[in-house]
Amino acid sequence: MVCLMGCLLMGSAGATDIDLPIVHLFGKNYYQYEVKKKETLFSLSRRFGVTQEELKQANPSLVDGLKNGQLLLVPINTATKAEQDLPVDNQRTIKPIQEISETPPTLAVTSEGIQYVKGNLPRITLLLPFDENATSALNERFIEFYEGFLIAVDSLKSRGLSFEVQALRVGSGTETLKSLIEDGALDQATYLIGGAGAAQIALLSDFAKRSYKTTILPFSSRIPEVATNNYLYQPLVSQEKMQERLAAYMSIRFAGSNYVLLKKAANQPTDETSLTYALKSRFDQRGAKYQEVVPDETLENLVTSLSNLYDNVIVPYDMNLNEATRFVTHLAAAAAKQPDKNIVLIGYPEWQAMSRRNQTLLHQLNTHLFTSFFADFQTEEVKSFQINYSHTFGKNLLNTFPKYGLMGYDLASYFIPQMVAEHTGTKVVQGPSLLQHTYGFRPESSGSGAYNQVFFFVQYAPDNRLEVKQLR
């Protein structure tokens, strides 16, 4: 299915027999309705005189079922005076939903507005892995990705860019994607974005090379196909690349410090892709001193053994979030008992998902995180996006890291101007500012695709500042 959902200009429904806000979308009108307890698709279809299939088509989030408090767009089948009187000039149309035909419709975005056309515009095609058999949480992430993408589309329209957006539901396997390729549904795409999982990525990589399609693979940081396919882009920096670069940077930034590399118990295998392993290898090559320590439960013995004369750079092994949260809590408590010890703690990307209380502890411990994605939610740009997203879609961003809405927004903001410039032979128009990512693409060898080389090193400073440095 071409999955283009929508939430737009609101008007009063007071002149109708149903007192609900009305949404105007591509010349059609919808009620905006909040689902109540015990309501079902059947009861809603009876109440509003529409079919269950019409409700599903207008609301792709129903792939995960009906939920209390969910905002729905309900098609209005009978024209009323209130609908006819809705203003059209200021409509902020973002998304509809249509069925794929042999020549699937696309969403054409121009400075004149957004409408269905088939033309000679550059087309960006999203391959969205919504799957009825997937967990609700997973589907919600990809829905949020698409919603963020379309907020950027709306902004790019105001910059005068003209292009087409096509969105296709491909599920989590390869069957639907294979059918779309065989049926020619991707043939008119200029750029492709999508591919979740190794099997889909392998299939898309083969198609990209065979059909000369620029293809962006946003959901994985380990894509072996990029090494041999110069039509592929990998936006997420691999953890191994970040750690290799970070080890070199840290040896300069924290020169003269007492390095303490934490390791797992003796019966646990060594992770040769970890930051501690990369640092250990570098120090061994240069004859530099460091300590390797298996941390005790309370970490009090660890803190007692630290230097009083030098900064102590503590590098834990890669932990899951629950383990990392316990570690930070214990380390902060132990460090508070020995304030004469200067600690610099190195953390991992997932630590951004810690609660606000534990992020306070990160500041106390002078923590530095390395990550391929980071959004400062105190900046006006990110705040504005959150407000716009909440207003447009009637919900807040999911509590995930990365934020999928910001990921979709950044990818559209970066790649659509590039696509339009390539298609028209003109200069790249500056898109909206990136909110969560920074991009610096280059191939690593002849014939390889383009890897993003830029990542963040974020300091949670003791004075509660966030200091963000970009490394490449």
PEKAKA-V376818 format. One record per residue. RES is the residue in one small letter. PSI is psi in radians with two decimals (* if undefined). Layout:
RES|PSI ; RES|PSI
//
This chain:
m|2.53 ; v|2.02 ; c|1.47 ; l|1.81 ; m|2.96 ; g|2.66 ; c|1.99 ; l|-2.49 ; l|2.40 ; m|2.51 ; g|2.98 ; s|2.46 ; a|0.40 ; g|-0.43 ; a|-0.07 ; t|3.03 ; d|-0.06 ; i|2.03 ; d|1.42 ; l|2.72 ; p|2.60 ; i|2.37 ; v|2.27 ; h|2.17 ; l|1.93 ; f|0.83 ; g|-0.01 ; k|2.86 ; n|2.54 ; y|2.53 ; y|2.51 ; q|2.08 ; y|2.37 ; e|2.15 ; v|2.38 ; k|2.89 ; k|2.47 ; k|0.02 ; e|2.60 ; t|2.92 ; l|-0.65 ; f|-0.82 ; s|-0.63 ; l|-0.68 ; s|-0.66 ; r|-0.73 ; r|-0.74 ; f|-0.04 ; g|0.65 ; v|2.89 ; t|2.79 ; q|-0.61 ; e|-0.64 ; e|-0.69 ; l|-0.74 ; k|-0.68 ; q|-0.63 ; a|-0.24 ; n|1.50 ; p|-0.43 ; s|-0.23 ; l|-0.11 ; v|-0.43 ; d|0.19 ; g|2.97 ; l|2.37 ; k|2.57 ; n|2.27 ; g|-0.08 ; q|2.41 ; l|2.21 ; l|2.62 ; l|2.11 ; v|2.04 ; p|2.42 ; i|2.03 ; n|-0.41 ; t|2.18 ; a|2.43 ; t|2.91 ; k|-0.69 ; a|-0.66 ; e|-0.74 ; q|-0.51 ; d|-0.03 ; l|2.32 ; p|2.55 ; v|-0.49 ; d|-0.62 ; n|0.28 ; q|2.46 ; r|1.26 ; t|2.34 ; i|-0.81 ; k|2.31 ; p|-3.01 ; i|2.37 ; q|2.82 ; e|2.57 ; i|2.35 ; s|-2.95 ; e|-0.58 ; t|1.50 ; p|2.43 ; p|2.69 ; t|2.87 ; l|1.93 ; a|2.21 ; v|2.07 ; t|3.03 ; s|-0.24 ; e|-0.31 ; g|-2.85 ; i|2.24 ; q|2.88 ; y|2.18 ; v|2.90 ; k|2.09 ; g|-2.81 ; n|0.54 ; l|2.66 ; p|2.49 ; r|2.26 ; i|2.19 ; t|2.14 ; l|2.34 ; l|1.77 ; l|2.15 ; p|0.77 ; f|2.40 ; d|2.19 ; e|-0.39 ; n|-0.10 ; a|2.91 ; t|2.68 ; s|-0.72 ; a|-0.68 ; l|-0.79 ; n|-0.70 ; e|-0.59 ; r|-0.76 ; f|-0.55 ; i|-0.77 ; e|-0.68 ; f|-0.82 ; y|-0.69 ; e|-0.75 ; g|-0.67 ; f|-0.75 ; l|-0.44 ; i|-0.70 ; a|-0.67 ; v|-0.77 ; d|-0.69 ; s|-0.69 ; l|-0.59 ; k|-0.73 ; s|-0.28 ; r|0.06 ; g|0.15 ; l|2.49 ; s|2.20 ; f|3.03 ; e|2.52 ; v|2.21 ; q|2.27 ; a|2.21 ; l|2.36 ; r|2.16 ; v|-0.04 ; g|-2.97 ; s|-0.23 ; g|-2.70 ; t|-0.15 ; e|-0.88 ; t|-0.74 ; l|-0.73 ; k|-0.75 ; s|-0.74 ; l|-0.73 ; i|-0.82 ; e|-0.60 ; d|-0.07 ; g|0.25 ; a|-0.32 ; l|0.00 ; d|-0.55 ; q|0.00 ; a|2.44 ; t|-0.84 ; y|2.56 ; l|2.45 ; i|2.21 ; g|-2.80 ; g|1.79 ; a|2.09 ; g|2.68 ; a|-0.69 ; a|-0.79 ; q|-0.73 ; i|-0.74 ; a|-0.73 ; l|-0.78 ; l|-0.66 ; s|-0.78 ; d|-0.76 ; f|-0.73 ; a|-0.77 ; k|-0.67 ; r|-0.58 ; s|0.06 ; y|0.75 ; k|2.18 ; t|2.19 ; t|2.18 ; i|2.24 ; l|1.59 ; p|-0.17 ; f|0.17 ; s|2.57 ; s|0.06 ; r|1.66 ; i|1.62 ; p|-0.47 ; e|-0.44 ; v|-0.49 ; a|-0.39 ; t|0.22 ; n|1.86 ; n|0.19 ; y|0.02 ; l|2.53 ; y|2.37 ; q|1.78 ; p|-0.54 ; l|2.22 ; v|2.32 ; s|2.58 ; q|-0.63 ; e|-0.73 ; k|-0.73 ; m|-0.77 ; q|-0.65 ; e|-0.80 ; r|-0.68 ; l|-0.65 ; a|-0.72 ; a|-0.74 ; y|-0.77 ; m|-0.61 ; s|-0.39 ; i|-0.83 ; r|-0.70 ; f|0.61 ; a|2.43 ; g|-0.02 ; s|2.85 ; n|1.87 ; y|2.27 ; v|1.89 ; l|2.03 ; l|2.48 ; k|2.82 ; k|2.97 ; a|2.81 ; a|-0.51 ; n|0.04 ; q|2.42 ; p|2.64 ; t|2.33 ; d|1.87 ; e|-0.02 ; t|0.14 ; s|2.82 ; l|-0.69 ; t|-0.67 ; y|-0.73 ; a|-0.72 ; l|-0.76 ; k|-0.76 ; s|-0.72 ; r|-0.76 ; f|-0.69 ; d|-0.70 ; q|-0.60 ; r|-0.01 ; g|0.41 ; a|2.66 ; k|2.56 ; y|2.88 ; q|2.49 ; e|2.21 ; v|2.36 ; v|1.97 ; p|2.51 ; d|2.98 ; e|-0.86 ; t|-0.24 ; l|0.13 ; e|-0.70 ; n|-0.65 ; l|-0.86 ; v|-0.65 ; t|-0.60 ; s|-0.08 ; l|2.79 ; s|2.51 ; n|-0.23 ; l|-0.51 ; y|2.81 ; d|2.44 ; n|1.92 ; v|1.90 ; i|2.14 ; v|1.78 ; p|2.79 ; y|2.89 ; d|2.02 ; m|2.75 ; n|2.93 ; l|-0.71 ; n|-0.77 ; e|-0.69 ; a|-0.67 ; t|-0.77 ; r|-0.73 ; f|-0.84 ; v|-0.71 ; t|-0.82 ; h|-0.70 ; l|-0.71 ; a|-0.71 ; a|-0.75 ; a|-0.69 ; a|-0.57 ; a|-0.45 ; k|-0.27 ; q|1.22 ; p|-0.17 ; d|-0.14 ; k|2.12 ; n|2.09 ; i|2.38 ; v|2.06 ; l|2.34 ; i|2.26 ; g|3.08 ; y|2.87 ; p|-0.69 ; e|-0.30 ; w|-0.29 ; q|-0.40 ; a|0.04 ; m|2.70 ; s|2.87 ; r|-0.65 ; r|-0.78 ; n|-0.45 ; q|-0.49 ; t|-0.67 ; l|-0.61 ; l|-0.69 ; h|-0.76 ; q|-0.57 ; l|0.17 ; n|1.00 ; t|2.48 ; h|2.14 ; l|2.48 ; f|2.44 ; t|2.59 ; s|-0.20 ; f|2.43 ; f|2.30 ; a|2.21 ; d|1.85 ; f|0.08 ; q|-0.16 ; t|2.68 ; e|-0.61 ; e|-0.79 ; v|-0.68 ; k|-0.77 ; s|-0.70 ; f|-0.79 ; q|-0.77 ; i|-0.78 ; n|-0.75 ; y|-0.82 ; s|-0.74 ; h|-0.72 ; t|-0.70 ; f|-0.04 ; g|0.50 ; k|2.93 ; n|2.88 ; l|2.58 ; l|2.68 ; n|1.21 ; t|2.77 ; f|2.09 ; p|2.89 ; k|2.05 ; y|-0.55 ; g|-0.72 ; l|-0.60 ; m|-0.82 ; g|-0.71 ; y|-0.82 ; d|-0.71 ; l|-0.77 ; a|-0.76 ; s|-0.59 ; y|-0.82 ; f|-0.54 ; i|-0.80 ; p|-0.65 ; q|-0.75 ; m|-0.80 ; v|-0.72 ; a|-0.74 ; e|-0.72 ; h|-0.65 ; t|-0.20 ; g|0.44 ; t|3.07 ; k|2.54 ; v|2.19 ; v|2.36 ; q|2.10 ; g|-3.10 ; p|2.72 ; s|2.43 ; l|2.49 ; l|-0.48 ; q|-0.33 ; h|2.88 ; t|2.45 ; y|2.37 ; g|1.61 ; f|2.48 ; r|2.65 ; p|2.64 ; e|-0.18 ; s|2.93 ; s|2.23 ; g|-0.04 ; s|2.84 ; g|-3.04 ; a|2.14 ; y|2.43 ; n|2.25 ; q|-0.07 ; v|2.33 ; f|3.08 ; f|2.55 ; f|1.90 ; v|2.16 ; q|2.16 ; y|1.54 ; a|2.65 ; p|-0.41 ; d|0.32 ; n|0.21 ; r|2.71 ; l|2.15 ; e|2.06 ; v|2.16 ; k|2.42 ; q|2.30 ; l|2.65 ; r|*
//
